[in-house]
Amino acid sequence: MKSIPQVSGFRIASPIVSGILWAIIWLAAGTLLVSLLLYSSSMNENEIVPWVFGVHGFASFCGGFVSARRSGRRGWYIGLATGFLYALIVLLSSYLANDIGWTVRILSMLGICCAAGAFGGMLGVNTGSAGKRR
């Protein structure tokens, strides 16, 4: 008898798409946490910017980690690509929702996401089972 994960057979083939999916999941969890922090404390919305950058950096780190782990090679490159695509998706959705303009914050978020994704990729490629089989 086969277990449930073997019966369903659903698996994302691309490591970058899998990493972006996990980054979005961690973004949702971080957004919920920051929203609860903003609601339960006396913090203003102007003081929340470092927390938002931290959530995006952590989500990009996790996405780069997962994508490089799934890829099994070129960790910093796969992680950097995942972080860059994640940042572009977030910026595109922000632009479409609020019609934001280009500021230094956008470039800093892009840099944070790319650096965190590359660092996560460097760590993730060394934990994957694909590198041990070679």
C-alpha positions, 0 to 999 in steps of 0.5 A: 500500500502506498502512502498518501504523498506517493499517491497524489503525485503533485510536485513542483518541478522548477526549484525557483517556482518552489522557492518563490512559493515558500517565500510567499508562504513565509511572507504571509506568516510574517505579514500576519505577525507584523499586523499583530504587532502593529495592532497590539502595541502602540507602534505607528505605521511609520515605525514599521518599515524596518520590520517590513524589510526584515519580513521580506528579507527572511521570506527571500532567505527561505525561498533561496534556501528551498530553491537551492536545496531542490536544485542541488547546485549553484546555490548562490545563483539560484538563491539570487534569482529566486530573491530577485524574482520574489522582489519583482513579484512583490514590487509589481503587486505593490505597483498595481495595488498602490501605484508606488513611485521609484524611491530608495526604499524600493532599491534597498528592498531589491538589494535586501531580497537579492542578498538574502536569497543568495545567502539562503541559497548558499546555505540551502545547496549544502543541505540538499540530498541532490549534492550528496548523490553526485 
